[in-house]
Amino acid sequence: MLDSAAAAAGLGALREQPGINELDAAEATQRAWFVDGRSLTDAEVCRDIADELGLDADAVTEAFSSPAGRATALAGFRALRRLRVVS
């Protein structure tokens, strides 16, 4: 089952990295879930995506696992709800 907050935290952790192309990060995340069937709640999946994109995998994994990463993801969901975005 997809945990949207974890997926958003993972994508956010990837997007924080210097030099990242956000579309590449989104594509790699989507591929991990939809094509490879990998869990976006698993820190190792974030690590593998970071490696694939040539990013600092330790920094991505740390950001993904931090309470601040999840809080940022949840704040983004609240902002979208205020804009009436529902999915």
Order of alpha helices (4+ residues) and beta strands (2+ residues): alpha-alpha-alpha-alpha-alpha
